[in-house]
Amino acid sequence: MLGANGFLGRELRSELVSPPHMTADLLFYDRKNHDLISYKENSRLKLVQFVETISKSSPDLLVVNCMSARRPSDITRIKEANYALPKSIFQKIQSPNFHKAIWLQPESYWQYALGPTPDDDYVYWKKEFSQFLQGQSQRAFIRTIPLVFCHLIGSEDEGSRFVPKLIKSLRTKKIVEVVNPDESLMLSAVEDVSYFLSTKIKENSLQLNNATQIFPFQKVTIRELTNLILDIIPESPQVTFVKHARNYVPRMSEQIDRLPIVGPVRLTPLRVTLQKISDKLNT
């Protein structure tokens, strides 16, 4: 697993080490030391040593790339995490011996945005790595599975991201101005994503198509989301909805609506997830 300390990585790591445990070894990539940390053996191994050792026995190999970086990280870190480092690791594990290898690549729905996004550097390098994987699909010995995730939310979400930031504003301020209330958001609970992936991995049933698929999401407008939050917080502030400018263009392309949806999956009610985030912010 790459990016085991990130938002999705932490949730997935927790699911993978919970009963029933996997019989296979679970290895976390340590970016700082370029080591692989074995959960099963509680040991460290250099990536090159790992490749040389296990490639001789032709094992099944699954790489889950949860590595990601976005603002406020600097541009160098954003490029490294979203493109350079996973590309380097992908190239290192290319071998005819890994004939059953799978690379699971979470993609961001911002990659399907129309025009500028809130995090252009992040989206740019995400796209570059996706294009690299597409170019390798015919030549590499590794099967790549792209899976698109929409806006992931959960109780461990960073307070600077949109949903927890909105909850915090509605909880602490007396007057709140909400912009673009009719813009749609596509939300998925990170707990549902990690549960789905961990179940498939433990059962060795990750039979997804090579074609890009999208994880199910709950679509709400910012106005609807705001009203849901107002229902779960103790005191409601005065809320003013400010409509978008006349030249407003929806951010998402129609392409994302045409992506096949993976399933069946567990979907936690949005209100439940929002309540967990609110409770966490209150501690």
Long-range contacts (C-beta under 8 A, 24 or more apart in sequence): 1-26, 1-27, 1-28, 1-29, 1-63, 1-64, 1-66, 2-29, 2-63, 2-64, 2-65, 2-66, 2-67, 2-85, 2-86, 2-89, 3-29, 3-65, 3-66, 3-67, 3-68, 3-81, 4-28, 4-29, 4-66, 6-66, 6-67, 6-68, 7-152, 7-154, 7-156, 7-157, 7-158, 7-190, 8-66, 8-68, 8-106, 8-149, 8-152, 8-190, 8-193, 8-194, 9-66, 9-67, 10-156, 11-154, 11-156, 11-190, 11-191, 11-193, 11-194, 12-64, 12-66, 12-193, 12-194, 12-197, 12-198, 14-194, 15-194, 15-195, 15-197, 15-198, 16-198, 16-201, 16-202, 18-198, 20-202, 22-201, 22-202, 24-60, 29-67, 29-89, 31-67, 31-81, 31-85, 47-89, 47-92, 48-92, 51-92, 51-93, 51-95, 55-95, 55-97, 55-98, 56-97, 58-97, 58-98, 58-99, 58-100, 59-100, 60-100, 60-101, 60-204, 61-93, 61-98, 61-100, 61-101, 61-102, 62-101, 62-102, 62-104, 62-201, 62-206, 63-89, 63-90, 63-93, 63-101, 63-102, 63-103, 63-104, 63-142, 64-104, 64-197, 64-201, 65-103, 65-104, 65-105, 65-106, 66-106, 68-122, 69-122, 70-119, 70-121, 70-122, 71-119, 71-121, 71-122, 72-160, 75-121, 78-121, 78-122, 78-125, 79-121, 79-125, 82-122, 82-125, 82-126, 82-128, 82-129, 83-125, 83-126, 83-128, 83-129, 83-132, 86-129, 87-129, 87-132, 90-132, 90-133, 90-136, 90-140, 90-142, 93-142, 94-140, 94-141, 94-142, 95-141, 96-141, 97-141, 98-141, 98-142, 99-141, 101-141, 101-142, 101-143, 102-142, 102-143, 102-144, 102-145, 102-206, 103-133, 103-142, 103-143, 103-144, 103-145, 104-145, 104-147, 104-197, 104-206, 105-129, 105-130, 105-133, 105-144, 105-145, 105-146, 105-147, 106-147, 106-148, 106-149, 107-146, 107-147, 107-148, 107-149, 107-212, 108-148, 108-149, 109-148, 109-149, 109-150, 109-151, 109-186, 109-214, 109-252, 109-256, 111-148, 112-148, 112-252, 112-253, 112-255, 112-256, 113-251, 113-252, 113-253, 114-249, 114-250, 114-251, 114-252, 114-253, 115-249, 115-251, 117-251, 137-210, 143-210, 144-210, 145-206, 145-208, 145-209, 145-210, 146-212, 146-213, 147-208, 147-212, 147-213, 147-214, 147-215, 147-262, 148-212, 148-213, 148-214, 148-215, 148-256, 148-259, 149-188, 149-193, 149-214, 149-215, 150-186, 150-187, 150-188, 150-214, 150-215, 150-217, 151-185, 151-186, 151-187, 151-188, 151-217, 152-187, 152-188, 152-189, 152-190, 152-193, 153-187, 153-188, 153-189, 153-190, 153-273, 153-274, 153-277, 154-189, 154-190, 154-191, 154-273, 154-276, 154-277, 155-273, 155-276, 155-277, 155-279, 155-280, 156-190, 156-280, 157-190, 157-277, 159-281, 163-187, 163-225, 163-274, 163-277, 164-277, 164-281, 166-225, 166-226, 166-229, 167-229, 167-233, 167-274, 167-277, 167-278, 167-281, 168-281, 170-226, 170-229, 170-230, 170-233, 170-236, 170-237, 170-239, 171-233, 171-278, 171-281, 171-282, 173-237, 174-237, 174-238, 175-237, 175-238, 175-240, 176-237, 176-238, 176-239, 176-240, 177-239, 177-240, 177-242, 178-222, 178-223, 178-226, 178-239, 178-240, 178-241, 178-242, 179-222, 179-242, 179-244, 180-222, 180-242, 180-243, 180-244, 180-248, 181-221, 181-222, 181-223, 181-226, 181-241, 181-242, 181-243, 182-221, 182-222, 182-223, 182-243, 182-244, 183-221, 183-222, 183-244, 183-250, 183-251, 184-219, 184-220, 184-221, 184-250, 184-252, 185-219, 185-220, 185-221, 185-222, 185-225, 186-217, 186-218, 186-219, 186-252, 186-256, 187-217, 187-218, 187-219, 187-220, 187-225, 187-270, 187-273, 188-215, 188-216, 188-217, 188-218, 189-267, 189-268, 189-270, 189-273, 191-268, 191-273, 192-265, 192-266, 192-267, 192-268, 195-266, 196-262, 196-265, 196-266, 208-262, 209-260, 211-260, 212-259, 213-259, 213-260, 213-261, 213-262, 214-256, 214-259, 214-260, 214-261, 214-262, 215-261, 215-262, 215-265, 216-261, 216-262, 216-263, 216-265, 216-267, 218-267, 218-270, 220-270, 225-274, 228-270, 228-271, 228-274, 229-274, 229-278, 231-271, 232-271, 232-274, 232-275, 232-278, 233-278
